[in-house]
Amino acid sequence: FADQRRAPGDHVRRGEVALHAAMDLHMLRSPFRRDTVIKRLPLPRLTPATITDKERLREECDLIVRQGYASDCEEFVTGLNAVAVPVRDEGGIVRATIAVHA
């Protein structure tokens, strides 16, 4: 989990990413898989904007699937905003994601 005293991104290099703050796209697309994981997740508050309610997290996952991209407004690191989009192959299969953080 992020220690706000470290530089943004340092927790990622160290493998300390909270799952609810950096969800896998494949998990989002499968409601059964998503719900299975969310049920087991602790949802610690990383910033004042972090989603800590499981039902609210499910709603956010549904929104991400519907709109086709994810955004983060200071949910993971205070002062950091992000947007992520899937990169699909010619068959529409997600092969990668691109994320921009600012």
PyMOL commands that set and color helices and strands:
alter all, ss='L'
color gray80, all
select helices_A, chain A and resi 10-13+19-21+25-29+31-40+54-67
alter helices_A, ss='H'
color red, helices_A
select strands_A, chain A and resi 70-73+81-88+94-101
alter strands_A, ss='S'
color yellow, strands_A
deselect
rebuild
show_as cartoon
